[in-house]
Amino acid sequence: MDAEGLALLLPPTTLAALADSWLREDCPGLNYAAWVAGAAPSQAALWAKSPGLLAGRPFFDAIFAQLSCQVSWFLPEGSKLVPVAKVAEVRGPAHCLLLGERVALNTLARCSGVASAAAAAVEAARGTGWTGHVAGTRKTTPGFRLVEKYGLLVGGAAAHRYDLGGLVMVKDNHVVAAGGVEKAVQGARQAADFALKVEVECSSLRDAVQAAEAGADLVLLDNFRPEELHATAAALKARFPSVAVEASGGVTLGNLPQFCGPHIDVISLGMLTQAAPALDFSLKLFAEVPHAPQS
């Protein structure tokens, strides 16, 4: 998907509500620093101080829109950042610029970090010639999932299911609670009806075959070593060619190529949202001609 068009996926009312909640978290009461800043019309430059991928413009815009400030962007969403780069300018009352500063920078830095990690993962996978899907997981920051899932998309990865209602995933604990793989899948199929796919987490070829026989659409081979993964996926696909195979567990940017193979359809990495380092941005007020900050 085109990075610029991804903003269409974000409901404006949801953006506004998130921005409002983040601002309230940072300033739930009196803002004493506003007295110092004053309300004079001002402008600030947004600088990117570390390399990576720019992601999170809609959230940055929504935060400053709540404060009646206007953002002018110089780089499109998904741009490769070469520091030090002037990314945008923000205009509005001085105290409003400073009220939104840290919240907006936190959001942009985190989203850009996720997008950068996702882009690196996709590049590593494509370098092997593999054409499957690199995906995130539900291992996201509470209250920040929309930002992180959006960052995955900007980076070229798949967001995977957004929440529990996006796909019926039968995990190992579900199997235990249901009394076995077959019962668990049957229950999932009944709940999903025609509208949702059913994926089953499996730790062996035997479990994977049982899941496929019971009607699973996808099988998640979790925490397999690469050599075991590919042999298991090949055996499963030989009997059930229409069942998709996802690999997950222990996958990093360093070992990702080892998990790529002809029988693997999806590789999911929790580290894309759990461990992606945030990019470094700064917002600096200026009077006339802004100068780049020191890196």
Legacy VTK file of the C-alpha trace (Angstrom):
# vtk DataFile Version 3.0
C-alpha trace
ASCII
DATASET POLYDATA
POINTS 295 float
0.000 0.000 0.000
1.080 3.556 -0.694
2.307 5.136 2.552
0.558 8.431 1.825
-2.796 6.690 1.384
-2.532 4.764 4.651
-3.858 7.774 6.562
-7.273 6.958 5.082
-7.376 3.872 7.307
-7.417 6.041 10.437
-10.909 7.254 11.484
-10.755 11.024 12.188
-12.852 10.672 15.347
-10.480 8.004 16.680
-7.467 10.175 15.912
-9.032 13.123 17.733
-9.954 10.980 20.748
-6.460 9.509 21.001
-4.805 12.912 20.686
-7.094 14.313 23.366
-6.328 11.427 25.746
-2.571 11.767 25.260
-2.676 15.520 25.888
-4.830 15.037 29.000
-2.370 12.476 30.300
0.499 14.944 29.945
-1.425 17.934 31.309
-4.472 16.940 33.377
-4.469 20.140 35.432
-2.706 23.480 35.638
0.016 24.188 33.061
2.355 26.576 34.845
4.873 26.638 31.988
2.227 28.196 29.728
2.535 31.385 31.783
6.195 31.539 30.804
5.644 30.800 27.110
2.746 33.156 26.557
0.251 33.111 23.712
2.057 35.063 20.984
1.839 33.582 17.446
4.930 31.422 17.032
6.494 28.815 14.802
8.656 25.762 15.391
10.713 23.491 13.156
10.577 19.703 13.410
13.989 18.117 12.907
14.837 14.445 12.334
18.113 13.657 14.096
18.468 9.934 13.400
18.146 7.798 10.257
15.068 5.714 9.573
11.606 5.909 8.080
9.180 8.771 8.729
5.846 7.489 10.065
3.087 8.945 12.192
2.179 12.177 10.453
-1.600 11.741 11.010
-1.092 11.389 14.767
1.255 14.369 14.901
-1.327 16.414 12.980
-4.170 15.290 15.250
-2.295 16.319 18.388
-1.622 19.839 17.159
-5.117 20.144 15.673
-6.455 19.706 19.212
-4.391 22.786 20.144
-5.411 24.923 17.132
-1.935 24.688 15.599
-1.149 24.131 11.916
1.472 21.683 10.603
3.242 22.090 7.235
5.137 18.993 6.113
8.233 18.994 3.907
8.571 15.208 3.615
5.869 12.646 2.750
4.926 9.720 4.960
7.327 6.816 4.507
10.288 9.018 3.550
13.799 7.832 4.324
15.282 10.220 6.863
18.888 11.372 6.531
19.799 13.464 9.581
19.746 16.276 10.268
16.600 16.862 8.158
13.924 19.513 8.497
10.692 17.527 8.375
7.943 20.053 9.132
6.986 23.409 10.647
4.257 23.976 13.212
2.538 27.326 13.790
0.297 28.475 16.613
0.283 30.182 20.020
3.595 29.587 21.808
2.064 27.884 24.830
0.093 25.542 22.553
3.181 24.553 20.577
4.967 23.682 23.790
1.972 21.859 25.246
1.863 19.554 22.224
5.628 19.253 21.778
6.493 16.207 23.902
3.305 14.281 23.156
3.717 14.798 19.401
7.427 13.936 19.446
6.842 10.780 21.493
4.190 9.585 19.066
6.171 10.368 15.933
9.390 8.881 17.315
7.719 5.641 18.356
5.709 5.211 15.164
8.760 5.952 13.011
10.786 3.438 15.017
8.237 0.686 14.383
8.076 1.565 10.675
11.869 1.528 10.427
12.105 -1.898 12.073
9.333 -3.230 9.833
11.076 -1.929 6.722
14.337 -3.583 7.803
12.534 -6.892 8.351
10.814 -6.759 4.976
14.125 -5.937 3.284
15.847 -8.851 5.011
13.090 -11.243 3.927
12.975 -10.000 0.345
16.737 -10.376 0.145
16.285 -14.153 0.291
13.812 -14.124 -2.606
10.943 -15.038 -0.277
7.607 -13.447 -1.236
5.467 -14.169 1.823
4.174 -11.765 4.462
6.291 -10.219 7.206
3.856 -9.370 10.000
3.571 -7.873 13.451
1.688 -9.331 16.402
-0.640 -8.229 19.219
2.414 -7.569 21.384
1.780 -3.840 21.393
1.888 -1.051 23.966
-1.482 -0.761 25.785
-3.335 2.296 24.524
-0.896 2.741 21.632
-1.842 -0.143 19.349
-3.258 1.931 16.502
-0.021 3.893 16.230
2.139 0.784 16.233
-0.039 -1.173 13.806
-0.055 1.832 11.487
3.745 2.024 11.751
3.986 -1.606 10.616
1.993 -0.763 7.504
4.124 2.268 6.667
7.186 0.031 6.948
5.709 -2.420 4.442
4.816 -5.185 6.889
1.401 -6.697 7.534
-0.358 -5.508 10.680
-1.762 -9.004 11.385
-5.031 -9.087 13.365
-5.775 -5.773 15.044
-7.620 -7.288 17.995
-9.286 -10.483 19.174
-12.155 -9.926 16.738
-10.000 -9.834 13.621
-9.155 -13.536 13.458
-10.024 -16.519 15.638
-6.624 -17.634 16.892
-6.633 -20.828 18.921
-3.584 -20.724 21.185
-2.105 -23.497 23.311
-4.133 -22.425 26.348
-7.340 -22.551 24.323
-6.519 -26.135 23.336
-6.005 -27.082 26.987
-9.224 -25.347 28.042
-11.243 -26.989 25.255
-9.865 -30.460 25.861
-7.869 -30.975 22.685
-7.065 -29.575 19.250
-10.107 -31.020 17.493
-12.604 -29.678 20.040
-10.882 -26.301 20.091
-10.987 -25.932 16.311
-14.587 -27.084 16.120
-15.553 -24.466 18.690
-13.595 -21.807 16.837
-15.207 -22.734 13.526
-18.646 -22.510 15.081
-17.905 -19.090 16.560
-16.250 -17.768 13.394
-18.992 -18.981 11.057
-18.266 -17.742 7.507
-16.915 -14.313 8.403
-13.569 -15.093 10.059
-10.623 -17.369 9.477
-9.380 -19.752 12.150
-5.686 -20.074 13.009
-4.296 -22.689 15.381
-1.019 -22.533 17.273
0.818 -25.848 17.020
4.011 -27.196 18.543
4.345 -30.369 16.462
3.460 -31.824 13.084
0.877 -34.049 14.802
-0.915 -31.003 16.220
-0.722 -29.211 12.873
-2.278 -32.169 11.039
-5.053 -32.417 13.622
-5.752 -28.700 13.271
-5.880 -28.905 9.490
-8.126 -31.974 9.572
-10.477 -30.145 11.953
-10.834 -27.216 9.557
-8.143 -24.660 10.432
-7.429 -22.084 7.730
-3.980 -21.266 9.087
-1.490 -23.107 11.256
0.954 -21.225 13.459
4.184 -23.141 13.951
5.472 -21.546 17.128
9.035 -21.633 18.485
10.359 -24.087 15.898
14.025 -24.121 14.987
14.399 -23.198 11.305
15.375 -26.703 10.156
12.413 -28.256 12.012
10.114 -25.505 10.804
10.711 -26.097 7.119
10.434 -29.878 7.363
7.173 -29.618 9.322
5.715 -27.013 6.965
6.626 -29.116 3.916
4.982 -32.230 5.383
1.840 -30.297 6.299
1.554 -28.609 2.900
1.977 -31.957 1.150
-1.264 -33.134 2.767
-3.080 -29.803 3.078
-1.836 -27.458 0.331
-4.565 -24.891 0.981
-3.679 -24.407 4.666
-1.499 -21.346 5.227
1.529 -21.633 7.509
2.743 -18.911 9.831
6.104 -19.050 11.604
6.637 -17.188 14.855
8.644 -17.289 18.051
12.301 -16.388 18.409
12.431 -14.521 15.110
14.731 -11.483 15.016
16.073 -9.203 12.306
19.307 -11.180 12.467
17.875 -14.665 11.966
14.784 -13.787 9.908
16.274 -15.082 6.612
16.582 -18.568 8.156
12.790 -18.707 8.609
12.033 -17.796 4.985
11.126 -20.800 2.858
8.799 -22.034 0.099
6.262 -23.549 2.520
6.055 -20.554 4.861
3.373 -17.987 4.089
3.722 -15.594 7.044
6.533 -14.762 9.461
5.464 -12.712 12.476
7.821 -10.831 14.780
6.782 -9.457 18.148
10.009 -7.436 18.319
8.766 -5.082 15.596
6.529 -3.441 18.188
8.138 -4.603 21.426
11.767 -3.779 20.755
11.936 -1.236 17.932
14.106 1.730 19.023
12.400 5.116 18.745
13.796 7.627 16.277
15.149 10.966 17.504
13.176 14.111 16.651
13.244 17.615 18.099
10.896 20.597 17.844
12.583 23.998 18.053
10.883 27.390 18.163
12.420 29.953 15.843
12.001 33.670 15.211
13.007 33.939 11.563
15.310 31.539 9.718
15.563 28.221 11.626
18.983 26.574 11.889
19.538 22.856 12.083
20.302 21.624 15.613
23.564 19.863 16.348
23.366 16.110 15.844
LINES 1 296
295 0 1 2 3 4 5 6 7 8 9 10 11 12 13 14 15 16 17 18 19 20 21 22 23 24 25 26 27 28 29 30 31 32 33 34 35 36 37 38 39 40 41 42 43 44 45 46 47 48 49 50 51 52 53 54 55 56 57 58 59 60 61 62 63 64 65 66 67 68 69 70 71 72 73 74 75 76 77 78 79 80 81 82 83 84 85 86 87 88 89 90 91 92 93 94 95 96 97 98 99 100 101 102 103 104 105 106 107 108 109 110 111 112 113 114 115 116 117 118 119 120 121 122 123 124 125 126 127 128 129 130 131 132 133 134 135 136 137 138 139 140 141 142 143 144 145 146 147 148 149 150 151 152 153 154 155 156 157 158 159 160 161 162 163 164 165 166 167 168 169 170 171 172 173 174 175 176 177 178 179 180 181 182 183 184 185 186 187 188 189 190 191 192 193 194 195 196 197 198 199 200 201 202 203 204 205 206 207 208 209 210 211 212 213 214 215 216 217 218 219 220 221 222 223 224 225 226 227 228 229 230 231 232 233 234 235 236 237 238 239 240 241 242 243 244 245 246 247 248 249 250 251 252 253 254 255 256 257 258 259 260 261 262 263 264 265 266 267 268 269 270 271 272 273 274 275 276 277 278 279 280 281 282 283 284 285 286 287 288 289 290 291 292 293 294
